[in-house]
Amino acid sequence: MKVVIIEDEQATALRLEKLLKEIEPATEVQVVLDSIKSAVAWFNSNQPPELIFQDIHLADGSSFEIFDQV
């Protein structure tokens, strides 16, 4: 399964990635994004993943802003 993680705390993102791979070793974390700006840029230039995990509160705003821009 192709997964994108949107999380601005690196330790949390790494922990989530580790847990996902323990549950399903075939999980492919395509990218870990740490801001609205980087997420919008990534989604505008890549195919959508099968699953997205996102922190609601990022350093540059609410992650729901990503939906408005993509």
N, C-alpha and C positions, 0 to 999 in steps of 0.2 A: 504494500500500500504506500502510495506517495503522500507525504505529509509535509506541511509547512508549519513552522512554529513562529509566532509573533510574540516576542517576550523581550523586555529591556533589561532584565536581570539575568546575567549570563549563567550564574549558578542554577537558577530555576530552569532555564532552558536546557542545560546539560542534564539535570536530574530528570526532566520530562523525557528527553531523548533516550536516556538510559532505561527508564521504565517502559517506554514503548517497545524498545528492542528486546527487553526481557519477556514481555507479553507476546510479541510477534516479531521474531528475528528477521523476517523478510521486510519489515518496515524500512522504508527509505525516506529519511528526513532530507528533503531537497534543499532546504535552506532554513536558517534561523535569522529572522529579521528583528531589528530592535527599535524601529520607529515607524510612524505613519508614512513618512517620506520614502523610506527604503521599501516598505511594503507596497506602496502604490507603484513605485518604479518597477519592482519585481513582477507584480501582477500584470502590469501593462506590457511586459515583454516576454512572458512565459505562459505556458499552458497551465490551467488551474490544477491544483493538486486534488487528490481524492478526499483529503481531510485537512482542516486547519485548526490548530490550537492557538488561541490568542488571549493574551492578557488584556483586560479591558482598559486599564489605565497605563498608558505609556508616557514616557517623559515629554513627548510633544503633543499629547492630547488623548482623546478617547479613541480606541481602536475602531469604533463604529464609524468614524470619519473615513476609514478606508473604503467602506461600502459606498459612500457617497461619491468617492473619486474614481472608483474602478468600474 
